[in-house]
Amino acid sequence: MELEIFDRLAARAVRAAEDIKAAAEALAAIDVAAGLATLSVERGYVRPEVDASRDFIIVGGRHPVVEQALARDGGPFVANDCDLSPPPPPYPPAPPNHPSPVGEERRQGGAQAGRIYLVTGPNMAGKSTYLRQNALIAVLAQMGSFVPAKQARIGIVDRLFSRVGAADDLARGRSTFMVEMVETAAILNQAGQRSLVILDEIGRGTATFDGLSIAWAAIEHLHEVNRCRALFATHFHELTALAAKLKRLFNATVRVKEWHGDVVFLHEVAPGAADRSYGIQVAKLAGLPPAVIERAKHVLAELEAEDRMSPSHRLIDDLPLFSAAVRPAPPPANPVGDALVKALADLHPDEMSPREALEALYALKLLAAKPV
């Protein structure tokens, strides 16, 4: 009897499968919408403005997960602004009662490329959190949610690219650095002007100058080829010199203070560049032995005495962007062709008799027949 009752129940469930599925999907949609609405009320989220421009303006943005984790511990989350919108073009003032060319351009989707923030600062200061919170705000806005910010205006993002964290794929023969390069290659080969890109510590998995060179070239490519909105976090302070040459690259730094030899993280993102990474102070916080800390300070002082910033300034002055990519390759050596050109240049047809002209023609034919 139990099996008979169960079979009848199962058969009724199968017959009502479509109705049950529709009800489940409706309940899921209500659950998500209600959950987001409750979260927005409790956490002070705001309704974002999503349009067809290429703007990206976040005022008082916060990381939705880190904020709640800090709230459980009784700590505040430091909100930060972000503006990756295209810089205003140098248009002339619009005539009275006429629309602004800039406004018209933005209504039509915009033709200008977005800003790139080059974010420097020490470990633990909040660079990765800053990158991720802006990416999450974009995702939340385009899925229909309110966002953790005081104000947000986001031009539609067609694709979000992220290269954050460190992971290997040893089963497939890929080291941590190889995985990093594969993911970076995918970004540089696919990102367009409507994309949003966040890149964290490109080039850290190899030798210092190799990594610096890769990061340098990647920033140039994002600026000149991809032309997308991007956040690029790095410890290579030499890269900050690029802001003097790349008009849409802006330096931003996560502020810190030193107090009696220790570092205090303020978690505030401000214009400018970090002058150091405070790695030794972070290592001290982690509990490295005092002897190691003191030795590291001594070695750092010796290295800083060599003034590693000067090569980067020479590079931006001496190397035009993408010179290696756009410089035409020299023509292959062709001694026969060079000889023909010289022989033709030496001829003076107006001074030659018909016989001399015929002999010169035969000579040129013999010269052209020589093997290269």
URJO-V879411 format. One record per residue. N is the residue number from 1. SS is DSSP state (hx for helix, st for strand, lp for the rest). PSI is psi in whole degrees, -180 to 180 (none if undefined). NEAR is the number of other C-alpha atoms within 8 Angstrom. Layout:
n = {N:N}
ss = {SS:SS}
psi = {PSI:PSI}
near = {NEAR:NEAR}
//
This chain:
n = {1:2:3:4:5:6:7:8:9:10:11:12:13:14:15:16:17:18:19:20:21:22:23:24:25:26:27:28:29:30:31:32:33:34:35:36:37:38:39:40:41:42:43:44:45:46:47:48:49:50:51:52:53:54:55:56:57:58:59:60:61:62:63:64:65:66:67:68:69:70:71:72:73:74:75:76:77:78:79:80:81:82:83:84:85:86:87:88:89:90:91:92:93:94:95:96:97:98:99:100:101:102:103:104:105:106:107:108:109:110:111:112:113:114:115:116:117:118:119:120:121:122:123:124:125:126:127:128:129:130:131:132:133:134:135:136:137:138:139:140:141:142:143:144:145:146:147:148:149:150:151:152:153:154:155:156:157:158:159:160:161:162:163:164:165:166:167:168:169:170:171:172:173:174:175:176:177:178:179:180:181:182:183:184:185:186:187:188:189:190:191:192:193:194:195:196:197:198:199:200:201:202:203:204:205:206:207:208:209:210:211:212:213:214:215:216:217:218:219:220:221:222:223:224:225:226:227:228:229:230:231:232:233:234:235:236:237:238:239:240:241:242:243:244:245:246:247:248:249:250:251:252:253:254:255:256:257:258:259:260:261:262:263:264:265:266:267:268:269:270:271:272:273:274:275:276:277:278:279:280:281:282:283:284:285:286:287:288:289:290:291:292:293:294:295:296:297:298:299:300:301:302:303:304:305:306:307:308:309:310:311:312:313:314:315:316:317:318:319:320:321:322:323:324:325:326:327:328:329:330:331:332:333:334:335:336:337:338:339:340:341:342:343:344:345:346:347:348:349:350:351:352:353:354:355:356:357:358:359:360:361:362:363:364:365:366:367:368:369:370:371:372}
ss = {lp:hx:hx:hx:hx:hx:hx:hx:hx:hx:hx:hx:hx:hx:hx:lp:hx:hx:hx:hx:hx:hx:hx:hx:hx:hx:hx:hx:hx:hx:hx:hx:hx:hx:hx:hx:hx:hx:hx:hx:hx:hx:hx:lp:lp:st:lp:lp:st:st:st:lp:lp:lp:lp:st:st:st:st:st:st:lp:lp:hx:hx:hx:hx:hx:hx:hx:hx:hx:lp:lp:lp:lp:lp:lp:lp:st:st:st:st:lp:lp:lp:lp:lp:lp:lp:lp:lp:lp:lp:lp:lp:lp:lp:lp:lp:hx:hx:hx:hx:hx:hx:hx:lp:lp:lp:lp:lp:lp:lp:lp:st:st:st:st:st:lp:lp:lp:lp:lp:lp:hx:hx:hx:hx:hx:hx:hx:hx:hx:hx:hx:hx:hx:hx:hx:hx:lp:lp:lp:lp:st:lp:lp:lp:st:st:st:st:st:lp:lp:lp:lp:st:st:st:st:lp:lp:lp:lp:lp:st:hx:hx:hx:lp:st:lp:hx:hx:hx:hx:hx:hx:hx:hx:hx:hx:hx:hx:hx:hx:hx:lp:lp:lp:lp:lp:st:st:st:st:st:lp:lp:lp:lp:lp:lp:lp:hx:hx:hx:hx:hx:hx:hx:hx:hx:hx:hx:hx:hx:hx:hx:hx:hx:hx:hx:lp:lp:st:st:st:st:st:lp:lp:lp:hx:hx:hx:hx:hx:hx:hx:hx:lp:lp:lp:lp:st:st:st:st:st:st:st:st:st:st:st:lp:lp:st:st:st:st:st:st:st:st:st:st:lp:lp:lp:lp:lp:lp:lp:hx:hx:hx:hx:hx:hx:hx:hx:lp:lp:lp:hx:hx:hx:hx:hx:hx:hx:hx:hx:hx:hx:hx:hx:hx:hx:lp:lp:lp:lp:lp:hx:hx:hx:hx:hx:hx:hx:hx:hx:lp:lp:lp:lp:hx:hx:hx:hx:lp:lp:lp:lp:lp:lp:lp:lp:hx:hx:hx:hx:hx:hx:hx:hx:hx:hx:hx:hx:lp:lp:hx:hx:hx:lp:lp:hx:hx:hx:hx:hx:hx:hx:hx:hx:hx:hx:hx:hx:hx:hx:lp:lp:lp:lp}
psi = {-40:-45:-39:-44:-41:-42:-41:-40:-43:-40:-41:-38:-40:-42:-29:17:-44:-41:-40:-42:-44:-41:-40:-42:-39:-43:-37:-43:-42:-41:-46:-47:-43:-40:-44:-39:-44:-45:-42:-40:-45:-34:2:39:158:159:122:156:115:123:-172:6:-174:27:158:89:113:124:122:43:149:157:120:-31:-48:-37:-45:-36:-42:-36:-36:-31:2:13:149:154:131:114:151:152:162:132:99:16:153:136:145:132:157:61:150:158:142:145:158:144:21:147:149:134:-36:-46:-41:-42:-41:-33:-31:4:-12:145:-6:150:155:170:158:124:124:107:120:165:166:164:148:-3:-24:16:-50:-38:-42:-44:-48:-37:-37:-36:-42:-36:-40:-43:-47:-42:-41:-10:0:9:158:164:153:85:168:-30:145:131:120:119:141:131:119:-33:143:123:135:130:89:142:178:128:149:174:65:-27:-28:13:25:121:174:-44:-37:-42:-43:-43:-38:-44:-38:-40:-42:-38:-50:-26:-15:-26:137:-173:-22:2:160:127:132:127:129:112:52:136:7:-16:11:-171:153:-51:-31:-50:-43:-42:-42:-45:-42:-52:-34:-41:-44:-41:-43:-39:-45:-30:-58:-41:40:172:132:150:123:106:140:157:-3:92:-19:-27:-22:-22:-20:-23:-22:-19:-31:114:-21:11:126:135:133:147:150:118:144:165:145:136:109:44:-8:163:135:121:123:-20:25:128:123:158:148:-176:145:142:-10:169:-11:31:-35:-38:-39:-40:-36:-43:-32:-15:19:148:144:-36:-38:-42:-46:-42:-40:-39:-40:-45:-40:-41:-39:-42:-40:-25:-19:-4:77:-5:-28:-37:-35:-38:-37:-38:-47:-22:-33:-27:112:149:135:28:-36:-30:-34:-13:124:143:142:143:147:150:133:85:-34:-45:-40:-40:-38:-43:-43:-41:-40:-38:-27:-10:145:86:-34:-19:4:145:165:-40:-43:-38:-41:-43:-39:-37:-43:-38:-42:-38:-42:-40:-40:-24:-7:142:147:none}
near = {4:5:6:7:8:8:8:8:8:8:8:8:8:7:7:8:8:7:7:8:8:8:8:8:8:8:8:8:8:8:8:8:8:8:8:10:10:8:10:13:8:6:7:9:12:12:9:11:7:10:8:10:12:16:12:12:13:14:11:10:16:13:13:8:6:9:11:8:8:11:10:7:6:6:7:7:9:7:9:11:10:10:9:13:11:11:8:5:6:4:6:4:5:8:5:4:4:6:7:8:8:9:8:9:10:12:9:8:9:9:6:8:10:16:15:14:12:13:14:16:15:11:10:7:12:9:13:9:9:10:13:10:12:13:11:9:11:10:8:11:13:9:6:6:10:13:13:14:14:10:12:14:12:16:11:11:10:6:8:9:10:7:10:9:5:6:7:10:10:7:5:5:6:11:9:11:12:9:12:12:8:8:9:10:8:8:10:11:6:6:14:8:10:12:13:13:13:14:13:12:10:11:12:9:7:8:7:8:6:9:13:11:8:10:10:9:8:9:8:12:10:12:13:7:7:11:11:17:15:14:12:12:13:12:9:7:11:7:9:9:10:9:11:6:7:9:6:11:12:10:13:13:13:17:13:10:8:8:7:4:6:7:11:8:9:9:10:9:10:8:8:7:12:11:5:7:9:9:8:9:10:11:10:11:7:6:6:9:7:7:6:8:12:8:8:9:9:8:8:8:8:8:8:8:6:6:7:6:7:7:7:10:9:8:8:11:7:6:7:7:5:7:8:5:5:6:6:4:4:4:4:4:4:7:7:11:8:8:9:11:8:8:9:7:6:6:6:6:6:4:5:9:6:6:7:8:10:8:8:8:8:8:8:10:8:8:10:9:6:7:4:5}
//
